[in-house]
Amino acid sequence: MGLVCLVLVVCVAGVGVSVEVDVGVEVVLQQGRLKGSKAVLEEGRHYYTFLAIPYAQPPVGDLKFKTPVRAGGWKGVRDGRVQPEPCLQPGSLTDNILYQGSEDCLYLNIFTPNQSVGEGKQDDGLVAVMVYLHDGSFIRGSIKDYDPKPLLSQGAVLVVTVQYRLGVYGFLSTEDEVLPGNLGLRDQTEALRWVKDNIHKFGGDPNRVTLFGESAGAGSVHLQVLSPHAKGLFQRAILQSGTALCPWSIGQSHREMAFKLGRLLNCTTVDNNNNSTQLVACLSQTPFTDIVLSSSKLAEWFIFPMVAVPRVDGDFLPDSPANIIASGFFNHVDMISGITRDEGIYSTLSLYTKFRPELELLTTNVSHAAPLALSLTDEEAPEYLALLAMLKYLPQLHVIDDNHMQGLTQLVTDQSFKSCHWSTVAFHSRTNRKIYQYRFEHRGQFSFTQLYNTTLASTHVSHGDDLFYLFERLLPHAILTHQEDLFVRHVITKLWTNFADTGNPTQYGSLGFRWIPQTPYKCSGEQASSPYLSISTSPGMKTPTTAEIQNHEFWRRFPTKSNKILFPELFLEE
């Protein structure tokens, strides 16, 4: 079917911004006809966008708190030129918005550079596919915030962005057949099935799919790698600042949290306290505003414990991530895994600038606050482990003064991101697939630390800062113009798209360096000194410092449940 020209709108907004041309284009799917838009980049290449494509039926009515059901068809031509509403989530209290979004939110966006789309030649010259799962701590996020023009500028990939249920609607569980949990993860898998079945219609290769995400999105990607339900749905994975081994990625005590929430909402009494069916039926009828307010009351310190996160349900996730990884029975795919240089600064800045009472509790009531802060409450000795970690980085157990911020930042960086990244790389390197590790070390023109309007972190590379180089529109007016930033954007987008296209991020040698994949480790501690790619204005392989290696050894021997599974030789009784 040929292109259908509708209206021409040209706007030039500055350096690095595309010249957009709103020209309608139609694609015919089994679900029906879909109309998208055409846009042209400044360098002359054009691409098509198809927004708000339903991959599952709206999870409302009888489908609320249920496993996603494949989307049905539609009559006529569906307008794919308007962004979908995000999934229900807390709003911004600073803007007096209690919540935002809609229950009807299971949609994906497609951005394709394939020139044959709409011309009846969808199977000609298929390009690699990159499917992005957004961040947001499993409670926030929206695909409208992620414009993948920087990735599309490389011309080698098609990009899909996916929405999935969040918070109570996506991850609450009664730990039984009534509400097993992990609905948000199952949404993601359903979206991958849709991509497998339909992406060729948009010029994408269903046999070259790379799943990538950041933070909670990266944890989700890794959980898809570990789940038998996602087998064969993607061939490569990129984990940015998160893995399934990170302490925040999996929770326990879901049933307890569900019934605590129910009691706050008057959904449970002494008589029906254990009746999951009645609880879920009541929650289904409860306004989301009430759920948001009641969920916030469950927090004991800052936002912890989280009300709803992924869990081991025995089906989607048959066992703990550590057990699955140690067994080797998971989806063996090529993988990139990495972190930013100063992951923890985003969290610690929040404490030092906006949540001083919570910060003070880490000194005045450390035995209660620290296990919550470090996601250790489900461990066998949470108070002991939290004190052990705090004393390692803050020997005086004092964090209130600004000059203690770096110690707390390093603790969060190492415990919540770096150590789980190391362990993930170590065990996945034992498969027959290629594993690449990196560290994003460039502090550029924009950083999420700027949200706090402070000079305390003017040189740090924060959690999430790498996203400015892969996407546009992350923050208002955040348009990269500095040459150093544009160079780093070129490097990381070339690496990511090369990997998606060929499996080798430096396949063609055009970047002037080689990213060396990890070799299988002969012993469990070797990964601490293994080289990683530094993504910066001087990209190349680097070796961790002596201090980093020592810190890694501390965390490898840290007696958590996961470590005892992954490194049993370190915890043998005398």
C-alpha positions in Angstrom: 0.0 0.0 0.0 1.5 3.3 -1.0 2.1 6.3 1.2 -0.9 8.6 1.8 0.2 12.3 2.1 -1.8 14.3 4.6 -0.2 17.5 5.7 3.3 18.9 5.7 4.6 20.6 8.8 8.3 21.7 8.9 9.9 22.9 12.0 13.6 23.4 12.8 14.2 23.6 16.5 18.0 23.6 16.7 21.1 21.5 16.4 20.5 17.8 16.5 16.7 18.1 16.1 15.1 16.4 13.2 13.0 18.1 10.5 9.6 16.5 11.0 7.2 15.9 8.2 3.8 14.6 9.2 2.9 12.3 6.3 0.5 9.5 6.8 1.4 5.9 6.0 -0.6 2.8 6.5 0.4 -0.7 7.4 -2.0 -3.7 7.3 -1.9 -6.1 10.3 -4.0 -9.1 11.2 -5.6 -6.7 13.7 -6.5 -4.2 11.1 -5.2 -1.2 9.2 -2.9 1.2 11.1 -2.0 4.7 10.1 1.3 6.2 11.2 3.5 9.2 10.5 6.6 9.9 8.5 9.5 12.1 9.8 12.7 13.2 8.3 16.0 13.6 10.1 18.2 16.6 9.4 20.7 14.4 7.6 18.0 13.4 5.1 17.0 10.0 6.3 13.4 9.4 7.1 11.6 7.0 9.3 8.0 6.1 10.3 6.3 6.2 13.7 3.4 4.1 14.8 2.1 5.0 18.2 -0.2 3.4 20.8 -0.5 0.0 19.1 -2.4 -2.4 21.4 -0.6 -5.6 22.1 -3.0 -6.8 24.8 -6.7 -6.2 25.7 -7.2 -3.4 28.2 -6.8 -4.8 31.7 -10.1 -3.5 33.0 -13.3 -5.0 34.3 -12.9 -8.8 34.5 -9.3 -8.5 33.1 -8.1 -6.3 36.0 -5.4 -8.2 38.0 -5.4 -10.9 35.3 -2.7 -12.3 33.0 -2.7 -10.2 29.8 -4.9 -11.4 27.0 -3.8 -10.9 23.3 -5.2 -7.8 21.7 -8.1 -8.1 19.4 -8.7 -6.3 16.1 -10.4 -3.1 15.1 -12.6 -1.8 12.4 -11.5 0.8 9.9 -8.2 2.6 10.1 -6.6 3.0 13.6 -4.9 6.3 14.2 -1.3 5.5 15.2 -0.2 9.1 15.5 -1.1 9.9 19.1 0.8 8.8 22.2 -0.9 6.4 24.6 -1.8 7.3 28.2 0.8 5.9 30.6 -0.2 3.1 33.0 -1.7 4.3 36.3 1.0 5.6 38.6 1.5 8.2 41.3 1.7 11.7 40.1 3.9 14.6 41.2 3.0 15.9 44.6 5.0 19.1 43.9 2.5 19.8 41.1 -0.5 18.7 43.2 -1.1 15.7 40.9 -2.0 12.7 43.0 -2.0 10.2 40.1 -1.7 10.1 36.3 -2.4 7.6 33.6 -5.0 5.0 32.7 -5.8 1.4 33.3 -6.1 1.1 29.5 -2.4 1.3 28.8 -1.0 -1.9 27.3 0.4 -0.3 24.1 3.7 -0.1 22.3 5.3 2.4 19.9 7.3 1.5 16.8 9.9 3.7 15.1 11.2 2.2 11.9 13.8 3.4 9.3 12.8 0.7 6.8 12.0 2.5 3.5 9.7 -0.2 2.3 7.1 0.2 5.0 3.7 1.0 3.5 4.9 0.0 0.0 3.9 -3.7 0.2 7.5 -4.9 0.5 7.7 -5.4 4.3 9.8 -8.5 4.0 12.6 -6.8 1.9 15.7 -5.8 3.8 14.5 -6.5 7.3 16.5 -4.6 10.0 17.4 -5.6 13.5 14.8 -4.8 16.3 15.5 -3.1 19.6 12.7 -3.4 22.2 13.0 -1.0 25.2 11.6 -1.5 28.7 11.4 1.7 30.6 12.7 2.4 34.1 10.8 3.8 37.1 11.2 1.5 40.1 8.3 -0.7 38.8 5.9 2.1 39.9 6.4 4.9 37.3 7.3 5.4 33.6 5.8 6.1 30.2 6.9 5.5 26.7 6.1 9.0 25.6 9.2 10.1 27.4 11.5 8.1 25.1 12.2 9.4 21.6 14.8 7.1 20.0 15.9 9.4 17.2 19.6 9.1 18.3 19.4 5.3 17.8 17.5 5.6 14.5 20.1 8.0 13.2 22.5 5.0 12.9 20.0 3.5 10.4 20.5 -0.1 11.3 17.7 -0.8 13.7 13.9 -0.5 14.3 13.0 0.6 17.9 10.0 -0.6 19.9 9.1 1.0 23.3 6.7 -0.9 25.6 4.3 0.1 28.4 3.5 -2.4 31.1 1.3 -2.4 34.2 3.0 -0.8 37.2 2.8 -0.7 41.0 -0.2 -2.5 42.6 -1.8 -3.3 39.2 1.4 -4.8 37.8 3.1 -6.4 40.8 0.9 -6.9 43.8 0.5 -10.5 44.8 -1.5 -12.6 47.3 1.1 -15.4 46.7 -1.6 -17.8 45.4 -3.6 -18.6 42.3 -5.9 -15.6 42.9 -3.1 -13.1 42.2 0.2 -14.8 41.6 1.9 -11.5 40.8 4.4 -10.5 38.0 1.6 -9.2 35.8 3.8 -6.4 34.6 6.5 -8.9 33.6 3.8 -11.0 31.8 2.7 -7.8 29.9 6.3 -7.4 28.7 6.4 -11.0 27.5 3.0 -10.5 25.7 4.5 -7.5 24.0 7.5 -9.6 22.8 5.1 -12.2 21.4 3.3 -9.4 19.5 6.7 -8.2 18.1 7.6 -11.7 17.1 4.3 -12.1 15.1 4.0 -8.6 13.6 7.3 -6.7 13.4 8.1 -7.9 9.9 5.2 -5.7 8.8 7.2 -2.7 9.9 10.5 -3.9 8.3 11.9 -5.5 11.4 13.5 -8.9 11.6 11.7 -11.1 14.2 14.8 -13.3 14.5 17.1 -10.4 15.5 15.5 -8.9 18.5 17.5 -7.1 21.2 15.7 -6.5 24.5 17.1 -3.5 26.4 16.2 -1.4 29.5 17.6 0.8 32.2 17.2 0.4 36.0 13.9 -1.4 36.7 13.7 -1.9 32.9 17.1 -3.6 33.0 16.0 -5.8 35.9 12.9 -6.7 33.8 15.1 -7.5 30.8 17.2 -9.9 32.9 14.1 -11.5 34.4 12.9 -12.1 30.8 16.2 -13.8 30.2 15.6 -16.0 33.2 12.0 -16.8 32.4 11.0 -19.9 30.4 8.0 -17.9 29.1 10.2 -15.6 27.1 12.2 -18.4 25.4 12.9 -17.7 21.7 11.3 -14.2 21.8 14.7 -12.3 21.7 18.3 -13.1 20.8 20.2 -10.4 22.7 19.9 -8.3 25.8 21.3 -5.0 27.1 21.2 -4.4 30.9 21.8 -0.7 31.8 22.2 -0.2 35.6 20.3 -3.2 36.8 20.0 -7.0 36.8 17.8 -9.6 38.4 20.5 -10.1 41.1 20.3 -6.5 42.4 18.7 -6.5 45.9 15.8 -4.2 44.7 14.7 -6.4 41.8 12.9 -9.1 43.7 10.8 -8.9 46.8 9.3 -11.2 49.3 6.4 -10.8 51.8 4.1 -9.9 49.0 1.0 -11.5 50.7 1.7 -9.6 53.9 2.0 -6.3 52.0 -1.2 -7.0 50.0 -3.3 -7.5 53.1 -1.7 -4.6 54.9 -2.8 -2.5 51.9 -6.3 -4.1 52.0 -6.7 -3.2 55.7 -5.8 0.4 55.1 -8.5 0.4 52.3 -11.1 -1.3 54.5 -10.9 -4.3 52.2 -10.2 -6.9 54.9 -11.4 -7.6 58.4 -10.4 -10.1 61.0 -12.9 -12.6 59.6 -11.7 -12.5 56.0 -8.1 -11.6 56.5 -6.9 -14.6 54.5 -9.5 -14.5 51.7 -7.5 -13.5 48.6 -10.6 -13.5 46.4 -12.4 -11.0 48.6 -9.3 -8.8 48.8 -8.7 -8.7 45.1 -12.4 -8.1 44.4 -12.4 -5.1 46.8 -9.1 -3.7 45.4 -10.7 -3.9 41.9 -13.4 -1.6 43.0 -11.2 0.8 44.9 -10.4 4.2 43.3 -6.7 4.5 42.4 -6.5 7.7 44.4 -7.2 5.8 47.5 -4.6 3.1 46.5 -1.9 5.8 46.0 -2.6 7.4 49.4 -2.7 4.1 51.3 0.4 2.7 49.6 2.4 5.7 50.7 1.4 4.9 54.3 3.0 1.5 54.1 6.5 3.1 53.7 8.6 2.7 56.8 11.6 4.7 55.5 11.7 6.9 52.4 9.7 4.8 49.9 10.6 1.4 51.4 9.5 -1.3 51.7 8.0 -1.3 48.2 4.4 -2.4 48.0 4.7 -4.3 44.7 7.8 -5.6 42.9 8.6 -8.8 41.0 8.6 -12.1 42.9 9.5 -15.7 42.6 6.1 -17.2 41.6 7.2 -20.7 40.6 5.9 -20.2 37.0 7.1 -17.0 35.2 10.1 -17.1 37.5 10.4 -20.8 38.6 13.1 -20.1 41.2 15.2 -17.3 42.7 17.4 -15.5 40.1 20.5 -16.8 41.9 19.3 -20.4 41.7 18.3 -20.1 38.0 21.6 -18.4 37.1 23.7 -20.9 39.1 21.8 -23.8 37.4 22.5 -22.5 33.9 18.9 -23.2 32.9 17.8 -19.9 31.3 17.7 -18.3 27.9 21.3 -18.1 26.7 21.6 -14.8 24.7 24.4 -12.4 23.9 24.5 -9.7 26.5 25.8 -6.2 27.3 25.7 -5.2 31.0 27.0 -2.1 32.6 26.6 0.8 35.1 27.2 4.5 35.3 30.2 5.7 37.3 28.3 7.2 40.2 25.0 5.2 40.3 24.2 6.1 43.9 24.3 9.8 43.6 20.7 10.2 42.4 19.4 8.5 45.5 21.7 10.2 48.0 21.1 13.7 46.5 17.4 13.1 47.1 18.1 12.4 50.8 20.5 15.3 51.2 18.3 17.9 49.5 14.7 16.9 50.0 14.4 14.2 52.6 16.7 15.2 55.5 14.5 13.5 58.2 14.9 10.2 56.4 18.7 10.8 56.1 19.0 11.5 59.8 17.3 8.2 60.6 20.3 6.4 59.0 22.3 7.8 61.9 19.8 8.0 64.8 18.0 4.7 64.0 20.4 2.8 61.8 19.3 -0.7 62.8 15.8 0.0 61.4 16.5 2.4 58.5 19.6 0.9 57.0 18.1 -2.6 56.2 15.2 -0.8 54.4 17.6 1.6 52.6 19.7 -1.3 51.3 16.8 -3.7 50.5 18.1 -6.2 53.1 14.9 -6.8 55.1 14.3 -10.3 53.5 17.8 -11.5 54.5 18.4 -13.8 57.5 20.1 -11.1 59.6 19.1 -7.8 58.1 20.3 -5.5 60.9 23.7 -7.2 61.1 24.2 -7.1 57.3 23.1 -3.4 57.1 25.5 -2.5 59.9 28.3 -4.4 58.2 27.8 -2.5 55.0 27.4 0.9 56.7 30.6 0.4 58.7 32.6 -0.5 55.6 31.8 2.9 53.9 30.9 5.1 56.9 33.0 3.9 59.8 31.5 6.5 62.2 27.9 5.6 61.2 27.4 9.3 60.6 25.8 10.5 57.4 24.1 13.8 58.2 26.8 16.2 57.1 27.3 16.9 53.4 30.9 15.7 53.5 29.6 12.2 54.2 27.6 12.1 51.0 30.4 10.5 48.9 30.7 7.6 51.3 26.9 6.9 51.2 26.9 7.4 47.5 29.7 4.8 47.0 27.8 2.4 49.3 24.7 2.6 47.3 26.6 2.4 44.0 28.5 -0.7 45.0 25.7 -2.6 46.9 22.7 -1.8 44.7 24.3 -1.7 41.3 27.9 -2.6 40.8 28.1 -5.9 42.8 25.1 -7.4 41.1 26.4 -6.3 37.8 29.7 -8.1 38.5 28.0 -11.3 39.5 25.7 -11.2 36.5 28.6 -10.8 34.1 30.6 -13.6 35.9 27.9 -16.2 35.6 26.6 -15.3 32.1 30.2 -15.5 30.8 30.1 -19.2 31.5 27.6 -19.8 28.7 28.5 -20.1 25.1 27.3 -16.6 24.4 29.2 -13.3 24.3 29.0 -11.0 27.3 30.3 -7.4 27.2 30.6 -5.1 30.2 30.9 -1.4 30.3 30.9 1.7 32.5 29.4 5.0 31.4 31.9 7.6 32.7 31.0 10.8 30.8 29.6 13.8 32.7 28.0 15.9 30.1 25.8 18.9 29.6 22.8 17.3 31.2 22.5 15.1 34.3 19.6 13.9 36.4 21.5 15.4 39.4 20.4 18.8 38.0 16.9 18.1 39.1 18.0 18.8 42.7 19.4 22.3 42.0 22.5 21.8 44.0 26.3 22.0 43.4 26.9 18.9 45.6 27.2 16.7 42.6 28.4 18.8 39.7 30.9 16.2 38.4 29.1 12.9 39.2 27.7 10.6 36.5 24.3 9.7 37.9 22.0 6.7 37.5 20.1 7.3 34.3 22.6 9.8 32.8 23.4 7.4 29.9 19.8 7.7 28.7 20.4 11.3 27.5 22.6 9.9 24.8 20.2 7.2 23.6 16.9 9.1 23.7 15.6 12.6 23.3 12.9 14.4 25.4 14.0 13.0 28.7 13.9 16.4 30.3 12.4 19.6 28.9 14.9 21.5 26.7 17.6 18.8 27.2 19.0 19.0 23.7 22.6 18.0 23.4 24.7 20.7 21.7 28.2 20.3 23.1 30.6 18.5 20.8 31.9 16.2 23.5 28.3 15.1 24.3 27.5 14.6 20.6 30.6 12.4 20.3 29.7 10.3 23.2 26.2 9.9 21.8 27.7 8.7 18.5 29.8 6.2 20.3 27.1 4.7 22.5 24.4 4.6 19.8 26.9 3.0 17.4 27.8 0.4 20.0 24.2 -0.4 20.8 23.0 -0.6 17.2 26.0 -2.6 16.0 25.3 -5.1 18.8 21.6 -5.4 17.9 22.5 -5.7 14.2 25.4 -8.2 14.3 26.0 -9.2 17.9 29.4 -7.5 17.9 29.3 -3.8 19.1 32.6 -3.0 17.4 32.0 -5.2 14.4 33.1 -2.8 11.7 36.0 -1.1 13.4 34.7 2.4 12.7 35.0 3.6 16.3 38.8 3.0 16.4 38.7 0.6 19.3 37.7 -3.0 20.0 35.2 -4.0 22.8 36.6 -7.2 24.1 34.0 -9.7 25.4 34.4 -11.4 28.7 36.1 -14.8 28.8 34.7 -17.5 31.1 36.0 -17.1 34.6 37.9 -20.1 36.1 37.2 -19.0 39.6 34.4 -16.8 41.1 36.5 -13.8 42.0 38.2 -13.2 38.7 35.6 -10.8 37.3 36.7 -8.1 39.8 39.9 -7.4 37.8 38.4 -8.0 34.4 38.6 -5.1 31.9 35.5 -3.2 31.0 34.7 -0.6 28.2 34.8 3.0 29.4 32.2 4.9 27.5 33.5 8.5 27.6 35.2 11.1 25.4 38.2 8.7 25.3 36.5 5.3 25.0 38.5 2.1 25.5 39.1 -0.9 27.7 40.0 -0.1 31.3 40.9 -2.2 34.4 39.3 -1.7 37.8 41.4 0.0 40.4 42.8 -1.8 43.4 40.2 -0.2 45.7 37.4 -1.4 43.4 38.7 -4.9 43.4 38.9 -4.9 47.2 35.3 -3.6 47.4 34.2 -6.2 45.0 35.7 -8.9 47.2 33.8 -7.5 50.2 30.5 -7.7 48.4 31.3 -11.2 47.0 31.8 -12.4 50.6 28.8 -10.5 51.9 26.6 -13.3 53.4 23.3 -12.7 51.5 21.0 -15.5 50.4 22.0 -14.9 46.8 25.8 -15.0 47.4 25.5 -18.2 49.4 23.9 -19.8 46.3 26.3 -18.2 43.7 29.5 -18.6 45.7 28.9 -21.5 48.1 32.7 -22.2 48.4 33.0 -18.9 50.3 30.5 -19.8 53.0 31.5 -23.3 54.0 31.3 -23.9 57.7 34.6 -24.5 59.4 
